[in-house]
Amino acid sequence: MLGIQEVLEENLAIEAENLTKKFGKFVAVNHINLKIKKGETFGLLGPNGAGKTTTIRMITGVIKPSDGYVKVFGMNVAKERKKILRYIGYMPQKFSLYEDLTVEENIKLYGRLQGIIGTSLRERVKELLERFYLWEFRKRLAGRLSGGMKQRLALATALVHDPKLLILDEPTAGVDPPLRRRFWKYFKELNKEGKTILVTTHYMDEAENCDRLALMNRGSIIAEGTPREIKKKALGGELIEIRFEGELDPYKLPGVKSVLDDSGQRYLLIVEDAGLYLPKIVKKAEELGTKILVAAPVYVSLEEAFIRFMGEAE
């Protein structure tokens, strides 16, 4: 019978311990720890230069860590990279396919490199061309594709061997908003099919789609959790707004941890759980003789949370 630690390790797609990368005196990634569960969509979020791509390159074994280790599905990347690559589909930030080959030829080539041949390869290529709306462009040279089509081709190629883990490095960088939404639709479909997805992005709105996130800055992880958890950590709770008539002492209301704004007859209040405390606050205010005009949770973006964490780090 497996112990608790063994069970936890069995459920991990990626485990990084004290992962570090130095280039001379420059520390690109600074002793980070990651545990990414099988079947989740995990985001590495942060500005350009935060260390996201370097982290990805160590996870895929493209570069070796200066310290620490990475395991993928329990296998040490440093020792079993060739075996691990069978389970990984990697879409790099920069388009790296052969521009003098056609769309179809690129997918076939990478399929053969993964050991797929004959009818299985032909069927898989056709399936991917149709899924990512590339069928009518299958004879076009990759170098003559638009930016969005190149990204779709790169994703199709990363999926040719039906990997269990999909690693996407800034997959929507430079892509227009409608296509960004389409890509995230693809990612959600792939996740529902059982694939674990690790994605890096500097688009804060996109990161809301992830099950869990790690915020990176200057090579370090400054916060980790679900989008909701990260926002709560940044604010110290959840934000609600109330507008009222009359007088009201906010600290007589249940669950209030702090007041961000008390301009006139409007309060912005921090509470532990907005859904739990909002009805209690309205009820208590009315008991105190105050008429409530508006009472609602306030949306907080990941960008606002990130800025707060950045300020604390500084």
N, C-alpha and C positions, 0 to 999 in steps of 0.2 A: 504493500500500500504506500502511495506517495505521500510525503510530508507536505506541509503547507508551502514551504519554499519551492519544492519541486513542482507543485501544482501551479504556482504563480509563474515559474519559469516556462512551463509547458504552454501557458496561455499568452506568451509574449512573442510578437513577430520580431521586434528589435529591442535589444538591451545594450545600452552604452554606459560604461562605467569610467568616470574620470577622464573622459575623452578630451584629448588635448592635441593641438597642432601649432607648432612654432615654425616660422620661417625666419631663420636667424634670431634676432632679438624680438621680432614682432610675434605676439601671441594672437593667432587668428581665432582659435577656439580654446577656451580656458576651463579645463576640468569640468565638462558638463556631464550630467547623468540623465539618461532617457530610458523610459520603459513604455514601449508602444505595444498595445494589446492587439492580438489577432482580430481582424474584422473591423477595426475602427479607422476613421479618417483623422489623421493627426497632422496638425499644421505647425511648421516652424515659421514664425512671424517676426518680421523686423525690417529695418531699413537696409538699403544696399550697404554692404561692408560689415554687416553684423556678424557674419560667420556662418550663415545658413548653407551656402554652396560648399564651403570647406567641410562642414559636417556631413553633408550628403556624400561628398566624394570619399570620405573616410568610411561611411556606412557601406558604400558599394565596393570599397577596396581599391579605388582608383589611386588614392594616396594612403600612405601609412601614417598612423597616429604617432605623435612624439611621445605620448604617454596614454595609458588607459587601453581599453579594448572595446570592440563591438561584436555582438553576437546577433545573427539573423536566424530565426527559428531554431535557436539553441546552438548553432554552429558558429565557431569563432572565425570571423572574416579573414584574419591574418593567416589562419591555417587551412581553411577550406573554401577559399574564394571561388574556385572553379565550380564546385558543387553548388555553392550558394547562388551563383549567377543564373542557374536554371530556374530558380524560384523568383528572380527579380526582373521586373520590367522597368527600365530606366529611361526617362525622358529628360535630357539635359537642357539647361537654360538656353544654350546656343544651338541653333540648327546644325546637326552634324551628320546628316545623311549625304549620300552621293548625288550631287546636283547634276551629274552627267548621265545618271540612270533615270528611268521613268519611275513614276509612282509605284506601279506594279512590280517593277524589277527590284526596287529598294525593299519592299516588304518580303518578296521571295528570297532575296539574298539573306536577310536577317533570319528568316525562317530556316533556311538551310544551315546557317551558322548554329542554330539551336537544335539541329538534327531532325528537322521536319522535312519529309520528302514526298514525292509522288502525289497521289490523290489527296492525302491529308493536307499537304501544303496548298494545293490548288483550291481546295474547299475553304481552308482558313483564310487565304488571301482574298477570295471572293467575299467571304463573310465580312471581313474588316473593311474592304473597299465600299461595300454597301452600307455598313453601319455608320461610317464616318463621311458618307456622301462624297466619296472619291471615285466612284465607279466610272463616271463619264470623263474623268481626268486621268484614268489609269495609264494611258499611253503618253502622257505629257511628262517632259523632263522635270525632275524635282526643282531644278534651278529656275524654272519658269513659273513656278507657283507663286500665288500671293502669300503674304505672311500668315494669314489665317489657315490657308490650305497646308502650308508647310507644318504648322503646329498640329493639324489633324493627322497628317502623314506621320509625324514623329510619334504621336500617341498610338496610332495603328501599329507602327513598327514595334513599339515597346510592348505591345500586347500579343504579338504574333505567336508566342509560345505559351500563351495563357498562364502568365505568372501568378503566384499567390500574393506577391507583394509588388505594388506599383509605386515607384519613387519618381516624383514630378518636381523638377527644379524650376520655379517661376514659369509654370506652363502657360500662363496668360499674359506674360510681359509683352507690352506693345500691341496687344489685341484690343479691338474696340469692344465697348460694353456689351452689345448684343451677343457677340461671339464668346465673350467671357462667361456670360450666363449659360450659353449652350455647353461650354466645356464643363461647367460645374454640374450640369444635368447629366453629362456623360459620367462624371466622377461618382455621382450619387448612384447611378445605375450599376456601375462596376462594383461599388461598395455593397450594394444589395445582393450582388452575385457572389459575395463572400470574399472579395479582395480587400486586403489591408492597403491603405493608401497613406503615404507620407508625402506631403506637399509643402513646398516653401513658397512664400509669397510676401510681398510688401504692400499688397492691397488689403487694408484693414477690413473693408466690407466683405471681401471674399472669405476671410478667415472665420466669419460667423457660421459658415457651412460646416466647419470641422467639429468633430465630436470633442476633441481636446486640442489644446494649443500649448506651445512653449514660446514665450516672447524672448527674443534674443537681442542683445545690444553689446557691441564691442567684444564679441566672442563668448559672452556669458548668458546664461538663462536667468532672466530677472523675474519671471513669473510663469506659472504652469497651472493648467486646469481647464475646465470647460469654459466657453466664452462667458457664461453667466458667472462662474466662480472667479474668473479673472477680473471682471468688472466689479464684483463685490469686494475683492481684495484691494482693488485700487481705491475704491471709495470708502471702504470700511463698512459696507452694507449696500442697501438698495435705495434708490432715490424716488421720493414721491412729492407731488405738488398739491398744495391745498390753497384754495382761495375762499375767503369768508367775509362775512359782515359782522362788525362788532369787535370785541376784544377777545384775544386768545393767547394764553401762555403756552407755547409749544412744548415746554418741558413738563406740562401736566398731562400730555397725551401719551398713551401707552406705546412702548417700543421705540421711542425717539432716542437715537444715539447722539445726534448732533444736528445743527441747523446751518445749512449752507447759505440760505438767503432769507431775510426777514423784512423785505421791502414792503412797507405798507401792510395791506391785508392779503398778503401772499407769502407763503412759506415754502421753501424747498427743504425737505426733511430727509435725513438718513435713518433708515430702519434696517433691521436685520433681514426681514423678509417682507416685501411690499404686499404680496398676496395675502399674507397672514394678518398684517397689522393695519392695512388700509381700512377695512370695515370697522375695526375696533377704534381707530382714530376718529372716524366720522361719528360713531356712536358716542364716544366720550365728549367730543366737541359739542354735540347737540345737548348732551346732559349738562354741559357747562353754560348753556344758553347761547351758543354761537351758531349762526346760520352758515352752513357749508354750501358754497356755490360750485366749487370744482374740487374733486378729489380723484387723483389719477396717478398711476406709476409714470415715471419719466424715463424715456429711453436713453441709455448711455451707450455711446459707440465704443468699440474696441480702440479706436484712435484716441479718444479721451482717456481711456484707461491706460493706454501705452504712454501717453504724454505724462500722466501722473507718475507712473513707474520710472520713467526716464528722469523726471525731476528728483525723485527719491534717490536714484542711483547717482546722480550728479552731486 
